[in-house]
């Protein structure tokens, strides 16, 4: 077992700076998405739009479906860093819009945009790792990315979402004026958590901009 751990660590040290920057960005994007995924459903219900949730989720799925085929061409034409910047910014804006405005129209449009961005993010991972790793460390890069972007970020984001939402709601009390509007403490907690999710998306821009060396062949 110890030998296996040493072998794993040895191959992790073979990762380039750009690969590590990508992994950090993937963790931040995954954390933001986990916060959003955990709380958005209940937020919609508490806003009195529970019966329209399927429409919102449908627009999210439509966005993901529409980008599925064009994503292949986009990944072949643009640098991964350029696409990741788009993904982080538009996901962040979509999450922030839902946290700030909370109207049905905003939920529909932002769900559509988020669906496009997250589907493009999922499609981008494999080509980027294939192009920017050698044979020796490639399988370790794929396994590490799978852990960082999903279960690790998912657990961290899910735990953080509950703590932030409950503490913000408790601090606000029954009602609070937020962004010029009076809202309940419970809804305020959801808004703060969604804005935090947006912050994680925007913070991913820092490591993304550190992706310097990219092999665009293959």
C-alpha positions in Angstrom: 0.0 0.0 0.0 2.8 2.4 0.9 4.5 1.6 -2.3 1.3 2.4 -4.2 1.0 5.7 -2.5 4.6 6.5 -3.3 4.1 5.6 -6.9 1.0 7.8 -7.1 2.8 10.8 -5.5 5.7 10.3 -7.9 3.4 10.6 -10.9 1.6 13.6 -9.4 5.0 15.4 -9.2 5.2 14.9 -13.0 2.3 17.2 -13.6 3.2 20.5 -15.2 2.3 23.9 -13.7 -0.6 24.2 -16.2 -2.0 20.9 -15.1 -1.9 21.9 -11.5 -3.5 25.2 -12.3 -6.3 23.4 -14.2 -6.8 21.1 -11.2 -7.2 24.0 -8.8 -9.6 25.7 -11.2 -11.6 22.5 -11.5 -11.9 22.2 -7.7 -13.1 25.8 -7.4 -15.6 25.4 -10.2 -16.8 22.1 -8.7 -17.2 23.7 -5.3 -19.3 26.5 -6.7 -21.5 24.1 -8.6 -22.0 21.9 -5.5 -23.2 24.8 -3.4 -25.6 25.8 -6.2 -26.8 22.3 -6.8 -27.6 21.6 -3.1 -29.5 24.8 -2.4 -31.1 25.9 -5.7 -34.0 23.5 -5.6 -35.2 24.5 -2.1 -34.6 28.2 -2.9 -37.0 27.9 -5.9 -39.6 26.2 -3.7 -39.3 28.8 -1.0 -39.8 31.6 -3.6 -43.1 30.0 -4.4 -42.0 28.6 -7.8 -41.9 24.9 -6.8 -44.4 23.9 -9.5 -42.2 25.6 -12.1 -39.0 23.9 -11.1 -39.2 21.3 -13.9 -39.3 24.2 -16.5 -36.2 25.7 -15.0 -34.4 22.4 -14.9 -35.6 21.8 -18.5 -33.9 25.0 -19.7 -30.7 23.9 -18.0 -30.8 20.6 -19.8 -31.6 22.3 -23.1 -28.5 24.5 -22.7 -26.4 21.5 -22.1 -27.8 19.6 -25.1 -27.4 22.5 -27.5 -23.7 22.9 -26.7 -22.9 19.2 -26.8 -22.1 18.9 -30.5 -20.7 22.5 -31.1 -18.4 21.8 -28.1 -16.3 19.5 -30.2 -15.6 22.3 -32.7 -15.0 24.9 -30.0 -12.5 22.7 -28.1 -10.6 22.2 -31.4 -10.5 25.8 -32.3 -10.0 27.7 -29.0 -7.4 27.3 -26.2 -8.6 25.6 -23.1 -7.8 28.7 -21.0 -10.1 30.8 -23.2 -13.0 28.4 -22.9 -12.4 28.0 -19.1 -12.6 31.8 -18.7 -15.9 31.8 -20.5 -17.1 28.9 -18.3 -16.1 30.6 -15.0 -17.5 34.0 -15.9 -20.9 32.9 -17.3 -21.4 30.3 -14.6 -20.6 33.0 -12.0 -23.0 35.5 -13.6 -25.8 32.9 -13.8 -25.4 31.9 -10.1 -25.2 35.6 -9.0 -28.3 36.5 -11.1 -30.4 33.8 -9.4 -29.1 34.9 -6.0 -29.8 38.6 -6.6 -33.0 38.7 -8.6 -34.8 35.5 -7.9 -37.5 35.9 -10.6 -38.8 33.1 -12.8 -37.5 34.7 -16.0 -34.0 35.1 -14.5 -34.0 31.5 -13.3 -34.9 30.3 -16.8 -32.3 32.3 -18.6 -29.5 31.7 -16.1 -30.3 28.0 -16.0 -29.9 27.9 -19.7 -26.5 29.7 -19.6 -25.3 27.5 -16.7 -26.3 24.4 -18.6 -24.1 25.5 -21.6 -21.2 26.5 -19.4 -21.1 23.3 -17.3 -21.6 21.0 -20.2 -18.7 22.7 -22.0 -16.6 22.3 -18.9 -17.3 18.6 -18.8 -16.5 18.1 -22.5 -13.2 20.1 -22.1 -11.6 18.1 -19.4 -10.5 15.0 -21.4 -9.1 16.7 -24.4 -7.1 19.1 -22.2 -5.6 16.3 -20.2 -4.9 14.2 -23.2 -3.1 17.1 -24.9 -1.1 18.2 -21.9 0.1 15.1 -20.2 2.7 12.4 -21.1 2.0 8.7 -21.3 3.6 8.2 -17.9 1.4 10.5 -15.8 -1.8 10.6 -18.0 -3.8 8.0 -16.2 -3.0 9.6 -12.9 -4.0 13.0 -14.2 -7.4 11.6 -15.2 -8.0 9.9 -11.9 -6.9 12.9 -9.9 -9.2 15.2 -11.9 -12.1 12.9 -11.4 -11.6 13.0 -7.7 -10.9 16.8 -7.4 -13.7 18.0 -9.7 -16.5 15.8 -8.4 -16.4 14.0 -5.0 -13.9 16.2 -3.3 -15.4 19.5 -4.5 -18.8 18.1 -4.1 -18.4 17.1 -0.4 -16.7 20.4 0.4 -19.3 22.5 -1.4 -22.2 20.6 0.0 -21.0 21.0 3.6 -20.1 24.6 3.0 -23.5 25.4 1.5 -25.4 24.2 4.6 -23.2 26.0 7.0 -23.3 29.3 5.1 -27.1 29.2 4.4 -28.1 28.3 8.0 -25.7 30.8 9.6 -26.8 33.6 7.2 -30.5 32.9 7.9 -29.9 32.8 11.6 -28.0 36.1 11.5 -30.7 37.8 9.5 -33.6 36.7 11.7 -37.2 36.9 10.5 -36.7 39.6 7.9 -33.8 41.7 6.5 -33.4 44.3 3.8 -31.0 43.0 1.2 -30.2 44.8 -2.0 -33.0 47.3 -1.4 -35.7 44.7 -0.9 -37.1 43.2 2.3 -36.8 39.4 2.4 -37.1 36.6 4.9 -34.1 35.4 6.8 -34.4 32.0 5.1 -34.4 33.4 1.6 -31.5 35.7 2.6 -29.5 32.6 3.5 -30.1 31.1 0.1 -29.1 34.3 -1.6 -25.8 34.5 0.3 -25.0 30.9 -0.5 -25.7 31.4 -4.2 -23.6 34.5 -4.2 -20.8 32.5 -2.5 -21.1 29.9 -5.3 -20.7 32.7 -7.8 -17.6 33.9 -5.9 -16.1 30.4 -6.2 -16.7 30.5 -10.0 -15.1 33.9 -10.3 -12.1 32.9 -8.1 -11.4 30.0 -10.5 -10.3 32.7 -13.0 -7.0 33.1 -11.0 -5.7 29.5 -11.5 -7.2 29.4 -15.0 -5.1 32.5 -16.0 -2.0 30.6 -14.8 -2.5 28.0 -17.5 0.4 29.0 -19.7 1.7 26.1 -21.8 -0.9 24.3 -23.8 -0.5 21.6 -26.5 -3.4 22.3 -28.9 -2.7 19.3 -31.0 -4.5 15.9 -30.8 
